[in-house]
Amino acid sequence: MRKRNFCTEINRVVYVDKEKQTSHCKLDCCINLFPDEDNMVPYALIDKLRKKYPCEIKTKEGKIIKQLGLRHDYGDIFYVHVETTATCHSGDTFDEKKGKTIAYSKAQKKLYGLLARVYKDIEIFYTQNSLKARDAYAMFSRYWESERRFLDNI
């Protein structure tokens, strides 16, 4: 299993604000939920993930706030936008290279935290559905057995 199969970095912008002594990272990634399989992700799962991890949230005034979340376009591919900031603390010497590295590392940490939660939700989704399928199998097997006995006794 390779990280690059599941998550592809599309765009990375890392910049420095020297006045405020901060470094910022904007990271856009493409996530393929099941890269090695040809089958599609069930719509119920896609819908659940989209609702749980919205990409944009609106304030009461209708202003859109960018937030860590998933945007779904087609198939089992999602897009994630992550923004982070690394701040130089008072008393520290501002280092542009180190600041950029920290901002990028924070963005990756945020991204991997989201992916861990998403795959936990996927695991729960399939577990619940497999339990439903097992229960349905047991129920229909009982009904089948009941009908078979009924027909044998006629």
N, C-alpha and C positions, 0 to 999 in steps of 0.2 A: 504494500500500500504506500503510495507516494502522495505527499501534500500537493504537488503540482497537478496531479490528476483531478483533485477535488476543487482546488482553488487556484485561479489564474489571475495574476495582477494585470489589470488593464491600464491603469493610469496611476502614477504616483507623483505628487507635487510636494516638495519639501522646500520651505522658504524660511527666511530669518527676518525678524523685526528687530533691528539693532537698537532702536530707541527704547523699546520696552524690554529688551533683552529676552526675547522669546523665540522659539522655533516652532513652526507649524507643519503638520503633515496632513495632506488630503489623499486618501487612498481609495481607489475604486477597484473592485474585484468581481470576477465572474465565478459563480459557484455552481458546479455540476454535482447534484446530489448523489447520483449513482453513475459514475463515469464508465464503469466496466460492463454495464448491463444495457441491453437494447430496449428493455421495456420502459414504459413511461411511468412517472410517478402518479398515483391516483389523485384525481382532482380534489377529493375531500382532504387529502394531506396538504396539497398546495394551498387550498383555501384556509386551512387551519394555520399554516405557517405565515401566510400573508396577514391574517388578522392579528396574530400574536406578535409579529415583528414588523410593524408598519414602517415604511421608508420615510414618509412625510407625516407630520402631525400639524394640525392647524390650531392656532390659538382662537380665543373667542372672537377676536376681530377678523379672523379669516386669514391671518398671516401664516405662511407655511414655514415651519421650522424643520430644517434638515435634521434627521436623527438616524442613528445606527439602526438599520433595518433591512428588510429584503424587498426588492422590486422584482416582480416576476413578469417575464415577457412571453415565453413559450417553452414548451417541453418541461424538462426538469432543471432548467437553468435559472438561477437567481442572480441578481446584481446587488452588491453591497457598497455603500459609501460610508467611509469612516473619516472623522476629523479629530485630530489630537493637537495638544499644545505642550511644549516643554518650556518651563519657566526657570530662569536663572535666579536662585535665591540670593538675598542680600548677603554680602560678604564673600560670595563666590566670584571667580573671574569668568566672564562670559567667553565661551569657546564655541564658535560657529559650527565647526565640524561635529563636536560632541553633542551640541544641541540638536542638530539635524538627525544624528544617530538615535538619540533618545526619543525624539518625536516620532520617527519611523518605527522604532521598537514598540512604543506605546500604541501606535495604530495597529500593528500586527497583533499585539496582545488583545486589544479590543476586538479585532476580527476573529481571532481564535476562540475567544470567550463566547462570541455569538455563535460560531460554528459548533462549539461543544454543546451549547444549549439547543441548537437546532437539531443536531443528531440525537440528543437525548429525547426530544419530542418525537422524532421519527421512530426511535426505538419503542417509545410508549404507544404511538399510533399503531404500529404493526403488532405489538403484543396484545393490545386491546382487540384489534381485529382478528387476530388468530384465536384469542379466547372466545370471541363471538362466533367464529367459524366452528370451533370445537364444540361449543354449546349447541349451535344449530345442528351440527352433525349428530350429536347425542340425541337431541330432541327428535329429529327426523328418523333416526334409527329406531327409537322407541315406537314412533308412529308406524313405521314400516313393520316392525315386529308385531304390533297390535293388529294391524290389518292382515298380516300373514296368518296369525292365529285365528282371526275371525273367519277368513276364507277357508282355512283348514277345517274348521268346525261346521261349516255349512254343509 
